[in-house]
Amino acid sequence: MAKDSKKPDLKKPKFNSYWIYAAVIVVFIGLNLFGGGSWSQLNKTTQGEFETFLRDGDVEKVEIVNRKIAKVYLSQEAKTKEIHRNKNKGSGFLSNGKEASYQFEFGDLQNFENSLNLIKSNNDLATTVVYETDNNVMSEILISLLPFVVIIGIWIFIMRRMSGGTGGGAGGQLFNIGKSKAKLFDQKTDVKTSFKDVAGLEGAKEEVQEIVDFLKKPEKYTALGGKIPKGALLVGLPGTGKTLLAKAVAGEANVPFFSLSGSDFVEMFVGVGASRVRDLFKQAKEKSPSIIFIDEIDAIGRARGKNNMSGSNDERENTLNQLLTEMDGFGSDSNVIVLAATNRADVLDKALMRAGRFDRQIYIDLPDVRERKEIFEVHLRPLKVDQKLDTDFLSKQTPGFSGADIANVCNEAALIAARKDKEIVEKQDFLDAVDRIVGGLEKKNKIITPKEKEAIAYHEAGHATVSWMLEHAAPLVKVTIVPRGKSLGAAWYLPEERQLVKPDQMLDEMCATLGGRAAEHVIFNEISTGALNDLEKVTKQARAMVTVYGLNEKVGNLTYYDSSGQNEYGFTKPYSEKTAELIDEEISKIIEEQYQRAIHLLIEHKDKLTDLAKVLLDKEVIFKDNLQKIFGDRPFDKSKSEAVTAEENVEEKESSAVEQEDTVE
């Protein structure tokens, strides 16, 4: 019985306006075919046969219709003849004397009349000739209306296409151009993303979770007199999970969720952006409680009054003004919350950022080691990985990676394993994927001369040697002279994750970066263009030390960095020409000092540098173990010193425990 009760409802066909067009065409064709008068059903004959009938005296009357058709009426005596009986058999017209027996079309009326009169006079006939005009009223009306029907039909068709039903081109949605383009996600929409799929971002998830809880249980907060924030702005670097967090909110909230991009408000027509903002908030209020999510809000939220060279930004500013009005125009009791995401919060208008609009700014930073481990665990779920795979190791090998980068690493590792016909994804596949993303694709077939290969080997060995001998330089992971991407060789380091950087640490990193060019100078007594990337990096670091962080004694504790972006398009520098010369001198001085320092280190360990370069030429890829064989243990190995400290702490605890036992006894 239960099965019978769940019969699917038969869907009735929906009304379609094309049915009307089809019906009009059918009626028109029917009237033309069947509404042309009774003569259309008569037996047809020819003008020659008619003249024969006329000479034989069989024709009583000839009716000329519309000056082109002749209807032939036979006499009663002629109807009894065998020839006419056979031709009109089954037609039913011979039984009725009022009906014509034949019809035919003739050419020129004057010629037909002359021929008819000639036969009548020669045979002394009394045949009557009459003229008639047969009008099909409905047919004429339809013919006269047909052009208008066609024009109206074409107009309706075009308007329906342009009004948004099926039009997707540049002219699409002409009449809905002021309507919001937001996609609605509600209970009927299956949004699979939840907070479980968002690894890390604990602080951001807590704040967003509070917004979701308010929409589910508003009385919990309003009972104490509290008001939920009207807006929350997600700020962070690209790939850190801003949009993913918004998707999780859509999956968790169970309330209507309107999602759109900031560029959806921008249109070539004046006033469209503001109209779409009004329509968006109108829909959201009708479905409240609800959430509006605007991704990349900097497309319309950029500070007003900037770059307004020719008034081209007026439309964007009008859209922003309407957004400001709508956000501050509805009260918190309307239960409409605005979420927005951007990676350029510094360019947003101050009025948009004030309390009462975006009350909260949720900063989403790059994940740390622990968060990267959680992100790896999320993205490893759909992969067939080795059971021995250590996610702690993977998280340590990917410093500075965002969530999107980690997802890319997992995908690349799976592709590499599939390319090698493996059944599971192993640790080496992930390491290869990291190398592929950081350094680019290997180009083993790139043509490099032996001299160039030797120079590359010494260059990379110089990096490895200097970094091994400096305390604050990042520890080496591996060195390769296999070309990757645009680089001819590369050295991989595992930088320490720190929030504050001291001058000694920056100088050691610069010295290690200049170790490649210094090695070329020490070994070949000449330098090449291979250090372009290194020089770019150290120049930026030195300039940041002098002009941003205030780490230079001569320039002093000054910074020329503008976090607000006000001077982004300025044509003047915030310092004098004399200060500019001093800055250039200090930058050059810092770089040259570290370059000379790298040269002295390499001269001191020239034999070990040569041994390392030979191993690199032989194997093309070397790891930390190869450096330990040549140089011995690193003088400033923090991992070993930490292990020794831990052992000493354990011994102290054990000795203190023995002392406590003695005192107890």
ABEGO torsion letter per residue (X at the ends): XAAAAABBBBBBBBBBAAAAAAAAAAAAAAAAAAAAEAAAABBBBBAAAAAAAAAAGABABBBBBGGABBBBBBBAAAAABAAAAAAABGAGAAABAABBABBBBBBBAAAAAAAAAAAAAAAGBABBBBBBBBBBAAAAAAAAAAAAAAAAAAAAAAAAAAAGAABABAABGAAAAABBABBBBBAABBBABBAAABBEGAAAAAAAAAAAAAAABAAAAAAAGBBBBABBBBBEBBGAGAAAAAAAAAAAAGBBBBBBBAAAABBABBGAAAAAAAAAAAAAAAAOBBBBBBBGAAAAABBBGBGBAAGAAAAAAAAAAAAAAAAAABBAAAGBBBBBBBABAAABBAAAABBGBBABBBBBBBBBAAAAAAAAAAAAAABBBBAABBAAAAAAABBGBBAAAAAAAAAAAAAAAAAAGBABBBAAAAAAAAAAAAAEBBBAABBBBAAAAAAAAAAAAAAAAAAAABAABBBBABBBABBBEABABBBBBBBBBBABBBAAAAAAAAAAAAAAAAAAAAAAGBBBAAAAAAAAAAAAAAAAAAAAAGABAAAEBBBABBAAGAAAABABBABBAAAAAAAAAAAAAAAAAAAAAAAAAAAAAAAAAAAAAAAAAAAGBBBAAAAAAAAEBBAABAAAAAAAAAAAAAAAAAAAAAAAAAAAX
